Amino acid sequence: MIQMMLREAWPEERPLLYEWGHREWPKNRTLAQYIEDNQKEEAYGTRFVLVADDGEVAASLMLLKHRPHLYGLGSIVVAPAARGRGVGTQLLTECLQMHKEAAFMLYSEIGTPYYERFGFTALPDEYQRYPQGICMVKAHLQQREQIMQEPIPDYF
């Protein structure tokens, strides 16, 4: 795995990150529509990037605070040239370490095995509302029970 530095994304990097995201999740939207949808996330979350020594951005994700001690991970994307080199693993690991006591949730469009490596588990079927993404959480038992008693955040 290549060591890279985690930091908040700079505003001037967002167009590139939006292009990467749109390539992965166009969902019948133009790039402009994708950008408009994702700019809403910027208002209540923080976009992080992994950057190589040369300043090149290799990966990005949104960290969204839903409730005290419940964070969402969304728009996880790795640059095409950086795939297969452990960059996504490093990005997730470092972001999860920022709030060690918190619970995390995400909607996986790539199945469950990758995120299970980080301790995520799929919520029971009755909590699954979106066929395109499996709702998964990383939480200790008490946190998981609390998450299931409260409204599950919408797909993000």
C-alpha positions, 0 to 999 in steps of 0.5 A, spaced: 500 500 500 502 506 498 502 511 503 498 518 502 496 524 506 489 525 508 486 532 508 479 535 506 478 536 499 480 543 496 474 547 493 478 547 486 479 539 486 471 538 487 470 539 479 475 533 478 472 529 484 465 530 481 467 528 474 470 521 477 463 520 481 459 522 475 463 516 471 461 511 477 454 513 478 451 517 473 444 514 474 441 518 468 443 525 470 448 529 466 454 532 469 451 538 471 445 534 475 450 530 478 454 536 481 448 539 483 445 533 487 452 532 490 453 540 492 447 538 497 452 534 501 457 539 501 453 543 506 452 538 511 458 533 510 466 534 509 469 531 503 476 528 504 481 526 499 488 522 499 493 525 496 500 523 493 507 526 495 506 529 488 499 533 490 495 528 485 489 526 488 488 519 488 481 518 492 475 521 495 469 520 500 464 524 503 464 524 511 457 526 513 454 527 520 447 524 521 447 524 529 451 525 534 456 519 534 453 516 527 457 518 521 455 516 513 460 515 508 458 516 501 461 518 494 467 513 495 471 514 489 478 512 487 482 515 481 482 510 475 490 510 475 490 509 483 485 502 483 488 496 485 493 499 490 490 499 496 488 507 496 481 505 497 483 501 503 487 507 506 482 512 505 476 508 509 481 506 514 483 513 516 476 516 516 474 511 520 480 512 525 477 519 525 471 518 530 473 511 533 467 511 538 462 513 533 458 508 528 458 509 521 453 507 515 454 507 508 450 504 502 454 499 498 453 499 490 458 493 490 456 488 495 458 487 502 464 483 502 469 489 501 466 493 507 465 487 511 473 487 511 472 494 515 467 491 520 461 493 516 455 489 516 448 489 512 442 491 516 436 486 516 432 486 510 426 490 513 431 496 513 433 495 506 429 501 502 434 502 496 435 496 491 441 499 488 445 500 495 445 495 501 445 499 507 451 497 512 453 499 519 459 499 523 457 499 530 458 495 536 451 492 538 448 497 542 449 502 537 447 498 532 440 497 536 439 504 537 440 506 529 435 501 528 430 504 533 431 511 529 429 513 522 435 510 517 438 516 514 436 516 506 440 514 501 446 519 501 
